[in-house]
Amino acid sequence: MDKQAKEIKAAIPDDEVNRVGEGNELTFNSALLFKINSSELSDSAKTELNKLADVFTKYPETNILVEGHTDDTGTDEFNMSLSEKRAKSVSGYLNQKA
């Protein structure tokens, strides 16, 4: 995992990569991924995810947990739904690259 973390950090240096237990935690700059109140991936998000997918293809045994987040401008119900849609957008995009 240390080698994979280094490769992820080299591929996407502007995002945060941390070792957590037996895995790696990656936090993207959310401003790059989605417009406000949208779950559609931005072009810059696709570029970053393409770089990440290139690393993950070297490690096919990697399990990935994708979490979506929002700001606090909407209702709890709206934000929960949007968070889920954002996570599905990211995981769907990465699955297409697999």
Buried (B, 14 or more C-beta within 10 A) or exposed (E): EEEBBEBBBEBBEEBEBEEEEEBBEBEBEEEBBBEEEEBEBBEEBBEBBBBBBEBBEEEEEEEBEBEBBBEEEBEEEEBEBBBEBBBEBBBEBBEEEE
